[in-house]
């Protein structure tokens, strides 16, 4: 298990902001909950105020479920370019399910995926990522705010 600190997150988020500037996104979609912290920070860094969320469930703590649930309530009408953010492309199941859902509902929108971590065993490689993961990542937002 690897602990991922706020300080490293800040450094990596700035790298992702630089990488994704060229895309000129109209909006950002965070895959909740893992992508929410990243989406807020990247929205600030890119000057994108339209930050939305899609909720998914694939894991119960560290136990993977048999199927994924995607709850999409975003209205994307009138948008052209959207960044879809998550913390990690682990198996890639969540990212693929979300992208398949979005592309089916909004075929005219250009979507790009963004993650902090990417595992080579993932079924989908994000368009933008900064770290390769070889073990389970414990993000600061999962560990630093637990009730004592």
QUIWOCOR-V322239 format. One record per pair of residues at least 6 apart in sequence whose ideal C-beta (glycine too) atoms are under 6 Angstrom apart, sorted by the first residue. I is the first residue (numbers start at 1). J is the second residue. Records with the same first field share a line. If there is no record, write none. Layout:
# QUIWOCOR-V322239
I: J  J
This chain:
# QUIWOCOR-V322239
1: 136  138
2: 135  137
3: 138
4: 137  139
5: 140
6: 140
12: 116  130
13: 41
15: 130
16: 114  128  130
17: 42  45  46
19: 128
20: 128
23: 112
25: 48  81  82  83
26: 79  80  81
27: 50  79  82
28: 39  43  48  51  83
29: 52  54  82  84
30: 36  39  53  85
31: 54  56  86  98
32: 53  55
34: 86  87
35: 85  86  87
37: 141
38: 85
39: 51  85
43: 51
52: 74
54: 72  98
55: 71
56: 70  94
57: 69
58: 65  68  93  94
68: 93  97
70: 97  98  101
72: 101
76: 106
79: 109
81: 110
82: 109  111
83: 112  114
84: 111  113
85: 114
86: 95  115
87: 116
88: 115  117
89: 95  115  118  122  126
90: 119
92: 122  123  124
95: 113  124
96: 123  124
102: 111
112: 127
113: 126  127
114: 126  128
115: 126  129
117: 131  133  137
118: 126  129  132
119: 133
